[in-house]
Amino acid sequence: MSSTSNVENNRKISWYYLILGIGIVATIIFTLTPILWQVLTSVKTNEDISAIPNVYLPHKITIQHYLELFERRPFWLYIVNSALVSIISAILCLILGSPAAYALARMKLRGETIILILISVVTLFPYALLFLGVLEIIKLFGLGNNYLALIIPYTAINMPLTILVMRSFFQQLPQDLEDAAKIDGYKTLPMLVDIILPMTLPALVTTGILAFIFAWNEYIFALTFITEETMKTIPVATAQLGGASSFDIPYGLIAAATILGTIPLVILVLIFQRRIVQGLTAGAVKG
């Protein structure tokens, strides 16, 4: 009788792993197919791209689209612009958001619940709806065609998420550690910089990368506030790639620009993969 039940349990387990494996493979295929299609399109010749029926695997691999991308446009400059805006806004989010998160986590503030509710609401609010208000501010201060026109809104938009994530980490740190530091003569700000923040490095990396990715991929503000060609970011420059005529869509160039714009993000995530996983998992557990 026991042997029969063991066989049934083994069958259930085998079916479970089979279904789980199929689900994982299906998810990977569903997720990677658009990326693979863009990669293949970027190395196809124009004849293969425009062929009917579709040519899924290129008959000939070419890097002409990548070379033409830098010949027609200052694409390296677009990459530098995107990196500059994204890095500065991410750093500002951490510099301004970490002390605010620490204050909400450790200090008994009046109206703390209301503040947290407002921060959560702002986090869920679609940033595109802020466009008209931000546009008026940019016009008022004359920040058009200025990197600050992107850095300031990106920082403000990512600030609530930074505060919420960092606050959850600060709450998990033992209070005794901070009490011991204060006994040793540490003031609040030096203690935060020298002791607390190094212990929350996974959270800093996670929130910083999330802020960086948002700023790197943002399109609406970058399209409107920056019209100078030498100051454009990658999403805007990619969207404005044109062909020989108004009816010609340069799919190869667009695919190549998309791949080049994605590679820095992939490298960044791969470098900090362990920190990101620690940041996403540790913040969800209260010990």
Secondary structure in CASP SS format (residue, H / E / C, confidence):
PFRMAT SS
TARGET T0000
AUTHOR 0000-0000-0000
METHOD secondary structure of the structure
MODEL  1
M C 1.00
S H 1.00
S H 1.00
T H 1.00
S H 1.00
N H 1.00
V H 1.00
E H 1.00
N H 1.00
N H 1.00
R H 1.00
K H 1.00
I H 1.00
S H 1.00
W H 1.00
Y H 1.00
Y H 1.00
L H 1.00
I H 1.00
L H 1.00
G H 1.00
I H 1.00
G H 1.00
I H 1.00
V H 1.00
A H 1.00
T H 1.00
I H 1.00
I H 1.00
F H 1.00
T H 1.00
L H 1.00
T H 1.00
P H 1.00
I H 1.00
L H 1.00
W H 1.00
Q H 1.00
V H 1.00
L H 1.00
T H 1.00
S H 1.00
V C 1.00
K C 1.00
T C 1.00
N H 1.00
E H 1.00
D H 1.00
I H 1.00
S H 1.00
A C 1.00
I C 1.00
P C 1.00
N C 1.00
V C 1.00
Y C 1.00
L C 1.00
P C 1.00
H C 1.00
K C 1.00
I C 1.00
T C 1.00
I C 1.00
Q H 1.00
H H 1.00
Y H 1.00
L H 1.00
E H 1.00
L H 1.00
F H 1.00
E H 1.00
R H 1.00
R C 1.00
P C 1.00
F H 1.00
W H 1.00
L H 1.00
Y H 1.00
I H 1.00
V H 1.00
N H 1.00
S H 1.00
A H 1.00
L H 1.00
V H 1.00
S H 1.00
I H 1.00
I H 1.00
S H 1.00
A H 1.00
I H 1.00
L H 1.00
C H 1.00
L H 1.00
I H 1.00
L H 1.00
G H 1.00
S H 1.00
P H 1.00
A H 1.00
A H 1.00
Y H 1.00
A H 1.00
L H 1.00
A H 1.00
R H 1.00
M C 1.00
K C 1.00
L C 1.00
R C 1.00
G C 1.00
E H 1.00
T H 1.00
I H 1.00
I H 1.00
L H 1.00
I H 1.00
L H 1.00
I H 1.00
S H 1.00
V H 1.00
V H 1.00
T H 1.00
L H 1.00
F C 1.00
P C 1.00
Y H 1.00
A H 1.00
L H 1.00
L H 1.00
F H 1.00
L H 1.00
G H 1.00
V H 1.00
L H 1.00
E H 1.00
I H 1.00
I H 1.00
K H 1.00
L H 1.00
F H 1.00
G C 1.00
L C 1.00
G C 1.00
N C 1.00
N C 1.00
Y C 1.00
L H 1.00
A H 1.00
L H 1.00
I H 1.00
I H 1.00
P H 1.00
Y H 1.00
T H 1.00
A H 1.00
I H 1.00
N H 1.00
M H 1.00
P H 1.00
L H 1.00
T H 1.00
I H 1.00
L H 1.00
V H 1.00
M H 1.00
R H 1.00
S H 1.00
F H 1.00
F H 1.00
Q H 1.00
Q H 1.00
L C 1.00
P C 1.00
Q H 1.00
D H 1.00
L H 1.00
E H 1.00
D H 1.00
A H 1.00
A H 1.00
K H 1.00
I H 1.00
D C 1.00
G C 1.00
Y C 1.00
K C 1.00
T H 1.00
L H 1.00
P H 1.00
M H 1.00
L H 1.00
V H 1.00
D H 1.00
I H 1.00
I H 1.00
L H 1.00
P H 1.00
M H 1.00
T C 1.00
L H 1.00
P H 1.00
A H 1.00
L H 1.00
V H 1.00
T H 1.00
T H 1.00
G H 1.00
I H 1.00
L H 1.00
A H 1.00
F H 1.00
I H 1.00
F H 1.00
A H 1.00
W H 1.00
N H 1.00
E C 1.00
Y C 1.00
I H 1.00
F H 1.00
A H 1.00
L H 1.00
T H 1.00
F H 1.00
I C 1.00
T C 1.00
E C 1.00
E H 1.00
T H 1.00
M H 1.00
K C 1.00
T C 1.00
I H 1.00
P H 1.00
V H 1.00
A H 1.00
T H 1.00
A H 1.00
Q C 1.00
L C 1.00
G C 1.00
G C 1.00
A C 1.00
S C 1.00
S C 1.00
F C 1.00
D C 1.00
I C 1.00
P C 1.00
Y H 1.00
G H 1.00
L H 1.00
I H 1.00
A H 1.00
A H 1.00
A H 1.00
T H 1.00
I H 1.00
L H 1.00
G H 1.00
T H 1.00
I H 1.00
P H 1.00
L H 1.00
V H 1.00
I H 1.00
L H 1.00
V H 1.00
L H 1.00
I H 1.00
F C 1.00
Q H 1.00
R H 1.00
R H 1.00
I H 1.00
V H 1.00
Q H 1.00
G H 1.00
L H 1.00
T H 1.00
A H 1.00
G C 1.00
A C 1.00
V C 1.00
K C 1.00
G C 1.00
END
